[in-house]
Amino acid sequence: MSGGTAWTLYETRLRRVSAYIHEHLDDELDMEKLAEIACMSSYHWHRIYRAIYGETAAATVKRLRLHRAAGDLVNTRLSVSNIAKRSGYPNLQSFNRIFGSVYGMPPARYRNEGSHTIFEPNIQGRITLLFDVTLRTISPISLVGVAHSGSYMQIGQAFETLFGTIFTRGLAGPNMRMIGIYLDDPDVVAVDKLRSYACVSAAESVAADAPLERRSLEGGEYAVLRHKGPYANMHKAYQWLYAQWLPASGRQLRDTVMFEEYINNPRDVPPTELLTDIYMPLK
């Protein structure tokens, strides 16, 4: 078997395992089942997974469940105990402790005081705080990406497919920028119809065979908001940009996509330390 064929085999198996994890987040993680899906011995499979993704499969599941729980706390009225059970923690005390250790505060307090709340209007309907928005003029950016349909909170699956693919094809480079493109407004479009792309910057010479697709971002001037904190909170930052910053700036939007650039990696830093630049195109 040639090296290229072997890597392609890994790529397909990684994609199957990633899909299974995302589709079975509510189930107890069965390591043997994952190895079976990967068609490899458990002994070797988990070492390969960790080598490619930088964390164990168990760490992936814990991170994804807590990410979903943070989203539920911010965006739904589900009780903390229901969110805990859905996250695989029938014991509420365990959930409170583990969520707090990762997100910096227990879930009930996070719902009321998390970083999303700084974007909430006050009684007069205004947000009085100022945020770090800078104006940047950028050159066009060439990308390769993987398409995602559905909740933006689940684009992580597309990023895992993307990284598994570029790693196994030997396309990964040290200066690749991690970028998310979101084509639809989640306040207007039904969740199952939302379209997005998980991307990295890549020269136009890089092959974009399926599941990769070629994308590009327009150059020009952008307002850039630096967001610090969990990805689950960023929806509020978008609302603030549109409702508060844009009218006050006197600027007009340019008819091209907004995008996010992820400055650090959720596998390397806790959610409270995640840095994201949100780019809004200006005329």
C-alpha positions as CSV (number, residue, x, y, z in Angstrom):
1,M,0.0,0.0,0.0
2,S,1.5,3.4,-1.0
3,G,1.9,6.2,1.6
4,G,-0.7,8.3,-0.1
5,T,-3.3,5.5,0.0
6,A,-2.6,4.8,3.6
7,W,-3.1,8.5,4.6
8,T,-6.3,8.6,2.6
9,L,-7.5,5.6,4.6
10,Y,-6.8,7.4,7.8
11,E,-8.5,10.6,6.6
12,T,-11.7,8.7,5.9
13,R,-11.6,6.9,9.2
14,L,-11.0,10.1,11.1
15,R,-14.0,11.6,9.4
16,R,-16.2,8.7,10.4
17,V,-15.1,8.8,14.0
18,S,-15.6,12.6,14.3
19,A,-19.1,12.3,12.8
20,Y,-19.9,9.5,15.3
21,I,-18.7,11.5,18.3
22,H,-20.7,14.6,17.3
23,E,-23.9,12.5,16.5
24,H,-23.7,10.6,19.8
25,L,-22.8,13.3,22.3
26,D,-25.7,12.3,24.5
27,D,-24.4,8.7,24.7
28,E,-21.8,7.3,27.0
29,L,-18.5,7.3,25.1
30,D,-17.4,3.7,24.1
31,M,-13.7,3.7,23.3
32,E,-13.9,0.2,21.8
33,K,-16.8,1.4,19.5
34,L,-14.6,4.3,18.2
35,A,-11.8,1.9,17.5
36,E,-14.2,-0.4,15.7
37,I,-15.5,2.5,13.5
38,A,-11.8,3.4,12.8
39,C,-11.2,-0.3,11.8
40,M,-8.1,-0.4,14.0
41,S,-7.0,-1.9,17.3
42,S,-7.9,0.3,20.3
43,Y,-4.2,0.3,21.2
44,H,-3.1,2.0,18.0
45,W,-6.3,4.0,17.2
46,H,-6.2,6.3,20.3
47,R,-2.6,7.1,19.8
48,I,-3.3,8.2,16.2
49,Y,-6.3,10.2,17.2
50,R,-4.3,12.1,19.9
51,A,-1.4,12.6,17.5
52,I,-3.6,14.2,14.9
53,Y,-6.1,16.2,17.1
54,G,-3.8,17.0,20.0
55,E,-6.2,15.6,22.6
56,T,-7.8,12.2,23.5
57,A,-11.2,11.3,22.2
58,A,-12.5,11.5,25.9
59,A,-11.1,15.1,26.1
60,T,-12.9,15.9,22.8
61,V,-16.2,14.7,24.1
62,K,-15.9,16.5,27.4
63,R,-15.0,19.8,25.6
64,L,-17.9,19.4,23.2
65,R,-20.4,18.7,25.9
66,L,-19.3,21.6,28.0
67,H,-19.3,23.9,24.9
68,R,-22.9,22.8,24.2
69,A,-23.8,23.3,27.9
70,A,-22.5,26.9,27.7
71,G,-24.6,27.5,24.6
72,D,-27.7,26.1,26.4
73,L,-27.1,28.3,29.4
74,V,-26.8,31.5,27.2
75,N,-29.4,30.7,24.6
76,T,-32.1,28.6,26.3
77,R,-34.2,28.5,29.5
78,L,-33.4,24.8,30.2
79,S,-32.7,24.2,33.9
80,V,-29.1,23.7,35.0
81,S,-30.0,20.2,36.2
82,N,-31.4,19.3,32.7
83,I,-28.3,20.7,31.0
84,A,-26.1,18.7,33.5
85,K,-27.9,15.5,32.6
86,R,-27.7,16.2,28.9
87,S,-24.0,16.8,29.3
88,G,-23.5,13.4,30.9
89,Y,-23.4,14.5,34.6
90,P,-26.4,13.1,36.5
91,N,-24.8,14.5,39.7
92,L,-25.4,18.3,39.6
93,Q,-22.5,18.9,42.1
94,S,-20.1,17.2,39.7
95,F,-21.3,19.3,36.8
96,N,-21.1,22.5,38.8
97,R,-17.5,21.6,39.8
98,I,-16.3,20.6,36.3
99,F,-18.1,23.4,34.4
100,G,-16.6,25.9,36.9
101,S,-13.1,24.5,36.6
102,V,-13.3,25.1,32.8
103,Y,-15.4,28.2,32.4
104,G,-14.2,30.0,35.5
105,M,-17.6,30.1,37.4
106,P,-20.4,27.6,38.1
107,P,-23.2,27.3,35.5
108,A,-25.9,29.3,37.2
109,R,-23.6,32.2,37.8
110,Y,-22.3,31.9,34.2
111,R,-25.8,32.2,32.9
112,N,-26.2,35.5,34.7
113,E,-22.7,36.9,34.7
114,G,-20.8,35.2,31.9
115,S,-18.9,37.3,29.3
116,H,-22.0,37.4,27.0
117,T,-23.7,39.7,29.6
118,I,-21.4,42.6,28.8
119,F,-23.2,42.9,25.4
120,E,-26.7,43.0,27.0
121,P,-28.5,46.4,26.9
122,N,-29.2,48.2,30.2
123,I,-32.6,49.4,31.3
124,Q,-32.6,52.2,28.8
125,G,-31.9,49.7,26.0
126,R,-28.3,50.9,25.5
127,I,-25.0,49.1,26.0
128,T,-22.8,51.6,27.8
129,L,-19.5,49.8,27.7
130,L,-17.0,50.4,24.9
131,F,-15.3,47.5,23.2
132,D,-12.1,47.0,21.4
133,V,-13.0,47.7,17.7
134,T,-10.3,48.7,15.3
135,L,-10.4,49.5,11.6
136,R,-8.2,47.3,9.4
137,T,-7.5,47.3,5.7
138,I,-6.6,43.8,4.6
139,S,-5.5,42.1,1.3
140,P,-7.7,39.3,-0.2
141,I,-7.2,36.0,1.6
142,S,-7.2,32.6,-0.2
143,L,-8.7,29.7,1.8
144,V,-9.5,26.1,1.7
145,G,-12.5,24.9,3.8
146,V,-15.1,22.4,4.7
147,A,-18.8,23.2,4.3
148,H,-21.1,22.9,7.4
149,S,-24.9,23.0,7.5
150,G,-26.9,23.5,10.7
151,S,-26.2,25.2,14.0
152,Y,-23.1,27.4,14.1
153,M,-22.4,26.0,17.5
154,Q,-21.6,22.7,15.8
155,I,-19.1,24.0,13.2
156,G,-16.4,22.3,15.3
157,Q,-17.2,19.1,13.4
158,A,-16.3,20.7,10.1
159,F,-13.1,22.1,11.6
160,E,-12.1,18.6,12.8
161,T,-12.8,17.2,9.3
162,L,-10.7,20.1,7.9
163,F,-7.7,19.5,10.2
164,G,-7.8,15.8,9.8
165,T,-7.8,16.2,6.0
166,I,-5.0,18.8,5.8
167,F,-2.9,16.8,8.3
168,T,-3.3,13.4,6.5
169,R,-2.6,15.0,3.1
170,G,0.5,16.8,4.4
171,L,-1.0,20.3,3.7
172,A,-0.6,21.7,7.2
173,G,1.6,24.8,7.5
174,P,2.8,26.8,10.5
175,N,1.3,30.1,9.4
176,M,-2.1,28.9,8.5
177,R,-4.9,31.2,9.9
178,M,-8.0,29.5,11.2
179,I,-11.2,31.3,9.8
180,G,-14.9,30.7,10.1
181,I,-17.3,32.1,7.4
182,Y,-21.0,32.4,8.4
183,L,-23.4,33.1,5.5
184,D,-26.7,33.3,7.3
185,D,-28.2,35.3,10.2
186,P,-29.3,32.8,12.9
187,D,-32.0,35.3,14.1
188,V,-33.7,35.0,10.7
189,V,-32.8,31.6,9.1
190,A,-33.9,28.3,10.6
191,V,-31.1,26.4,12.4
192,D,-31.1,23.5,9.9
193,K,-30.7,25.9,7.0
194,L,-27.7,27.8,8.3
195,R,-24.6,27.7,6.0
196,S,-21.0,28.1,7.1
197,Y,-17.5,27.1,6.3
198,A,-14.6,26.0,8.5
199,C,-11.4,27.3,6.7
200,V,-7.7,27.8,6.9
201,S,-5.7,30.2,4.8
202,A,-3.9,28.4,2.0
203,A,-2.1,29.4,-1.2
204,E,-4.1,29.0,-4.4
205,S,-1.6,26.3,-5.4
206,V,-2.8,24.0,-2.6
207,A,-5.1,21.3,-4.0
208,A,-8.7,21.5,-2.8
209,D,-10.0,18.0,-3.4
210,A,-13.2,16.9,-1.6
211,P,-14.2,17.4,1.2
212,L,-12.1,20.6,0.8
213,E,-13.5,23.5,-1.1
214,R,-11.8,26.7,-2.4
215,R,-13.0,29.9,-0.8
216,S,-11.7,33.5,-0.7
217,L,-12.3,36.6,1.4
218,E,-12.4,40.1,-0.2
219,G,-9.7,42.6,0.7
220,G,-10.7,46.1,1.8
221,E,-11.6,47.8,5.1
222,Y,-13.1,46.0,8.0
223,A,-14.2,46.9,11.5
224,V,-12.6,44.2,13.8
225,L,-14.0,43.4,17.2
226,R,-11.6,41.4,19.4
227,H,-13.8,39.0,21.5
228,K,-12.4,37.2,24.5
229,G,-14.3,34.3,26.0
230,P,-16.3,31.2,25.0
231,Y,-17.5,30.8,21.4
232,A,-21.1,30.3,22.9
233,N,-21.2,34.0,23.8
234,M,-20.3,35.5,20.4
235,H,-23.8,35.9,19.1
236,K,-24.3,38.8,21.5
237,A,-21.1,40.5,20.2
238,Y,-22.6,40.4,16.6
239,Q,-25.8,42.0,17.9
240,W,-23.8,44.8,19.6
241,L,-21.8,45.5,16.4
242,Y,-25.0,45.9,14.3
243,A,-27.2,47.6,16.9
244,Q,-24.7,49.9,18.7
245,W,-21.3,50.2,17.0
246,L,-22.4,50.6,13.3
247,P,-25.0,53.4,13.8
248,A,-22.6,55.3,16.1
249,S,-19.7,54.9,13.6
250,G,-21.6,56.5,10.7
251,R,-20.1,53.9,8.4
252,Q,-22.0,51.6,5.9
253,L,-21.7,47.9,5.4
254,R,-20.0,46.5,2.2
255,D,-21.9,43.7,0.5
256,T,-19.6,40.8,1.3
257,V,-19.4,38.3,4.1
258,M,-18.4,38.8,7.7
259,F,-15.9,36.3,9.1
260,E,-14.2,35.2,12.3
261,E,-10.5,34.6,12.8
262,Y,-9.6,32.3,15.7
263,I,-6.4,33.6,17.3
264,N,-5.9,30.6,19.6
265,N,-7.1,27.0,19.9
266,P,-9.8,25.6,22.2
267,R,-7.6,22.5,22.7
268,D,-4.8,24.7,24.1
269,V,-6.5,27.3,26.2
270,P,-9.6,27.3,28.5
271,P,-12.8,28.8,27.0
272,T,-12.4,32.0,29.1
273,E,-9.1,32.7,27.3
274,L,-10.3,32.2,23.7
275,L,-9.6,35.1,21.4
276,T,-11.6,35.7,18.3
277,D,-11.5,38.6,15.8
278,I,-14.9,39.3,14.2
279,Y,-14.5,41.1,10.9
280,M,-17.3,43.4,9.6
281,P,-16.8,44.7,6.0
282,L,-17.1,48.4,5.5
283,K,-17.6,50.6,2.4
